Amino acid sequence: MRFLITGVSGFAGTALARHLSADGHDVFGTTRHADGVTATGSPLSADHVFAAPLDDAPRLAEVINQIAPDGIFHLAAFTNPAASFNDPRAAYRANLHGSLHLFAAVRSLSNPCRLVWVGSSDVYGLVEARELPVTESNLFRPLSPYAVSKAAADLAAYQWSRAHGLDVVRMRPFNHTGPGQDAQYVCSDFARQLITAERGDRPAQVEVGNLDVTRDFSDVRDVVRAYALAWERGSAGEAYNVCSGVPRTAREILEALIGLSAIDATVVVRAERQRRVDVPLLVGSAVKLHTATGWTPKISWDQTLRDLLDDWRRRVG
């Protein structure tokens, strides 16, 4: 099969490219700037990566028509909830308008293909305790511009599936981590601080924000496997949570990482690391995804954290 991954140089895009390539598929990708994509660890050669920004609709359509893929995985996005407060329009342009450009390009193909659109569990926002674990039918109560942009695009994907017959499967991944993740995200941030302290480059301490938030984490390698299975077995127009169903506090994650590291780090709370607004508890149900595709997580949480620490040892070493 020929697959196209938008945002192929990103964290999940790189992991998905590896997964699909390992299964013998011909994989292509788009990035905002194609130069240097191999530096991310992507398995794709330079001639399989194209510069196609989401806000350039003609260019996006040109690349898709040139590749003529059997399937598209849309991972390109504005991904930082905290940063979206400073530039909400950038979040809307990338996540909503970029998705609309992609929908139109796929619909215009002479042989339209299946699109796996990747959203976010942030669309659920301020869930109530009685609603846990969150299912796909839960109300949207987004709390950040990022979450609003993803919620709008999620609804747009559904509308295009019904009004225009677009073969799109909507994914709602919960938090995920693993090797290759940027340090702006909590697990990778903790790991980076610990490993640089292991090397003696900083004091044996970890600076943190709110450690009492509870989230549902999975390994990115399990998450991208869910995307591939959704392309193969998901139903057009449907939405699927991708999650472990296991609640973990930031405090538990940090303590586990410290236990796996070579130092006994102290914890320093910094007010500037607190989010403006935050969801205190978010745990999902992946029953619908499992029923449709057979997907279940395979990588243990302990292995995920060990691999994340080892990855940072390689990066800083």
C-alpha positions in Angstrom: 0.0 0.0 0.0 1.0 3.6 -0.5 0.5 5.8 2.5 0.9 9.5 3.1 1.5 10.9 6.6 1.1 14.7 7.1 3.4 15.9 9.8 5.7 13.0 9.2 8.6 14.7 11.0 6.7 15.0 14.3 6.8 12.7 17.3 3.9 10.4 16.3 4.5 10.9 12.6 8.0 9.5 12.9 6.7 6.5 14.9 3.9 5.9 12.4 6.3 6.0 9.4 8.5 3.4 11.1 5.5 1.2 11.9 4.1 1.3 8.3 7.5 0.9 6.7 8.3 -2.1 8.9 5.1 -3.7 7.6 6.3 -3.3 4.0 4.3 -0.3 2.9 5.5 2.5 0.6 5.3 5.5 2.9 5.4 9.2 2.0 5.2 12.3 4.2 4.6 16.0 4.2 6.2 18.6 6.5 6.1 22.4 6.7 9.7 22.4 5.6 11.0 19.1 4.0 14.7 20.0 4.6 16.3 18.1 7.5 13.5 15.6 8.0 15.9 12.8 8.2 17.4 14.3 11.4 14.2 13.4 13.3 15.0 9.7 12.9 12.4 9.2 10.2 12.9 6.1 8.1 11.8 7.9 4.9 14.3 9.0 2.3 14.4 12.6 1.1 12.5 11.8 -2.1 9.6 10.6 -0.1 9.1 13.8 1.9 7.4 16.9 0.5 7.1 20.4 1.8 3.3 21.1 2.0 2.2 23.5 4.7 -1.4 23.0 5.8 -2.2 26.6 5.0 -1.1 26.2 1.4 -4.2 24.4 0.0 -3.0 24.2 -3.7 0.3 22.8 -2.7 -1.3 20.2 -0.4 -3.7 19.1 -3.2 -0.8 18.9 -5.6 1.3 16.6 -3.4 -1.7 14.3 -2.7 -2.5 14.0 -6.4 1.2 13.3 -7.2 1.4 10.5 -4.6 -2.1 9.1 -5.2 -2.1 7.2 -1.9 -4.3 4.4 -0.7 -4.5 6.0 2.6 -3.7 9.3 4.4 -2.9 9.8 8.1 -3.3 13.4 9.1 -1.0 14.1 12.0 0.2 17.6 11.1 -1.2 20.1 13.6 -0.6 22.9 16.1 0.0 20.7 19.1 0.8 22.8 22.2 -2.3 23.7 24.4 -0.4 26.2 26.5 1.0 28.0 23.5 -2.4 28.2 21.9 -3.5 30.8 24.5 -0.8 33.2 23.2 -1.7 32.6 19.5 -5.2 31.0 19.2 -5.5 32.0 15.5 -2.4 29.9 14.7 -4.2 26.9 16.4 -7.4 27.5 14.4 -5.5 28.0 11.1 -3.5 24.7 11.5 -6.0 22.5 13.1 -9.4 23.6 11.6 -8.5 25.3 8.3 -5.7 22.9 7.6 -8.1 20.0 8.0 -10.6 21.6 5.7 -7.9 22.0 3.1 -7.1 18.3 3.4 -10.7 17.2 3.2 -11.2 19.2 0.0 -8.0 17.8 -1.5 -9.0 14.2 -0.7 -12.5 14.6 -2.1 -11.1 16.0 -5.3 -9.0 12.9 -6.0 -10.0 10.8 -9.0 -9.8 7.8 -6.7 -10.5 9.1 -3.2 -8.8 7.3 -0.4 -9.5 6.6 3.3 -8.3 9.4 5.6 -7.4 8.7 9.3 -7.8 12.1 11.0 -6.0 12.4 14.3 -7.6 14.7 16.9 -7.2 14.8 20.6 -8.8 13.8 23.9 -8.5 17.5 24.9 -11.8 18.0 23.1 -13.6 16.4 26.1 -12.1 19.1 28.4 -13.8 19.5 31.7 -15.3 16.0 32.3 -17.2 15.2 35.4 -16.3 12.3 37.7 -19.5 10.4 36.8 -18.5 10.4 33.1 -15.3 8.5 33.6 -13.9 6.6 31.8 -14.7 8.9 28.9 -16.3 7.3 25.9 -16.7 8.7 22.4 -20.2 9.9 23.1 -19.1 12.3 25.8 -19.8 16.0 25.5 -17.1 18.4 24.3 -16.1 21.0 26.9 -12.8 22.2 25.6 -10.7 24.5 27.8 -8.0 25.8 25.5 -7.9 27.4 22.0 -6.0 24.2 21.0 -8.8 22.0 22.3 -11.5 24.2 20.6 -9.6 24.0 17.3 -9.4 20.2 17.5 -13.1 19.9 18.5 -14.2 22.1 15.6 -12.1 20.0 13.1 -13.4 16.8 14.6 -17.0 17.9 14.0 -16.0 19.1 10.5 -14.6 15.6 9.7 -18.0 14.1 10.8 -19.9 16.6 8.7 -17.8 15.9 5.6 -18.3 12.2 6.1 -22.1 12.6 6.0 -22.5 15.5 3.6 -19.8 14.7 1.1 -19.2 11.0 1.6 -15.6 11.5 2.8 -14.1 8.2 4.0 -12.7 9.5 7.2 -12.0 7.8 10.5 -11.6 10.1 13.5 -9.1 9.3 16.2 -9.0 10.8 19.7 -5.7 9.9 21.3 -5.2 10.5 24.9 -1.7 11.4 26.3 1.1 9.4 24.9 4.9 9.4 25.3 8.0 7.4 24.3 11.3 7.7 22.6 11.7 10.8 20.4 9.2 13.0 22.2 9.9 16.7 22.5 10.8 18.0 26.0 7.8 20.4 26.0 5.6 17.4 27.1 5.5 16.3 30.7 7.0 12.8 30.6 9.8 13.8 28.2 10.5 17.0 30.2 10.9 15.0 33.4 13.2 12.5 31.6 15.4 15.2 30.1 15.9 16.9 33.4 16.8 13.6 35.1 19.3 12.5 32.4 21.0 15.9 32.2 21.3 15.7 36.0 22.7 12.2 35.7 25.4 13.6 33.4 26.2 16.4 36.0 25.0 19.1 33.7 22.5 20.4 36.2 21.7 20.0 39.9 20.0 16.7 41.0 16.5 18.2 40.9 13.4 18.2 38.7 11.4 21.4 38.2 7.7 20.7 38.0 4.3 22.3 37.8 1.1 20.7 39.1 1.8 17.1 40.0 -1.7 16.2 41.0 -3.3 16.2 37.5 -4.3 12.7 36.4 -4.0 11.5 32.9 -4.3 8.4 30.7 -1.0 7.6 29.1 0.0 5.2 26.4 3.2 4.4 24.5 3.4 6.2 21.1 4.2 2.9 19.4 1.0 1.4 20.6 -0.9 4.6 19.5 0.4 4.6 15.9 -0.5 0.9 15.7 -4.0 1.9 16.6 -4.0 4.4 13.7 -2.9 1.7 11.2 -5.6 -0.7 12.5 -8.2 2.1 12.2 -7.4 2.6 8.6 -7.8 -1.1 8.0 -10.9 -1.9 10.1 -12.5 1.3 11.4 -15.9 2.6 10.2 -16.1 5.7 8.1 -17.3 8.7 10.0 -16.8 7.1 13.4 -14.6 8.4 16.3 -12.3 6.2 18.3 -10.5 6.9 21.6 -6.9 5.7 21.8 -6.0 5.2 25.5 -4.9 2.8 28.1 -7.8 3.3 30.5 -5.2 3.6 33.4 -5.2 6.8 35.4 -1.7 8.1 36.4 -0.8 11.3 38.2 2.1 13.4 37.2 3.5 12.7 40.6 3.4 8.9 40.1 5.1 9.3 36.7 7.9 11.5 38.1 8.5 9.1 41.0 8.7 6.1 38.6 11.2 8.0 36.4 13.3 8.9 39.4 13.3 5.3 40.5 14.5 4.2 37.1 17.2 6.9 36.8 20.7 6.8 38.4 20.1 9.7 40.8 18.0 10.6 43.8 16.5 13.9 42.5 14.7 16.4 44.6 11.5 18.0 43.3 11.1 21.8 42.9 7.7 23.2 42.2 7.7 26.3 39.9 4.7 28.6 39.6 5.5 29.4 36.0 5.1 25.7 35.1 1.4 25.8 36.1 -1.1 25.8 33.2 -3.5 28.7 33.0 -6.4 26.2 33.0 -6.1 22.5 33.4 -8.4 19.4 33.4 -7.8 17.7 36.8 -8.7 14.2 35.7 -9.1 12.6 32.3 -9.2 8.9 31.7 -10.6 7.2 28.6 -12.3 4.0 27.4 -10.9 2.3 24.3 -13.7 -0.4 24.2 -15.0 0.9 20.9 -11.6 0.8 19.3 -10.9 -2.7 20.6 -14.3 -3.9 19.4 -13.8 -2.5 15.9 -10.1 -3.4 15.4 -8.9 -5.7 18.1 -6.4 -3.1 19.4 -5.0 -3.3 22.9 -1.8 -1.8 24.3 1.2 -4.1 24.1 4.0 -2.1 25.6 4.2 -2.0 29.4 4.4 1.3 31.1 7.7 0.4 32.8 9.2 -0.3 29.4 7.9 3.0 28.0 9.6 4.9 30.8 12.9 2.9 30.5 12.9 3.5 26.7 12.2 7.2 27.2 15.1 7.6 29.6 17.5 5.6 27.4 16.4 7.8 24.4 17.4 10.9 26.4 20.7 9.4 27.3 21.4 9.0 23.6 20.2 12.5 22.8 22.2 14.3 25.4 25.2 12.0 25.1 
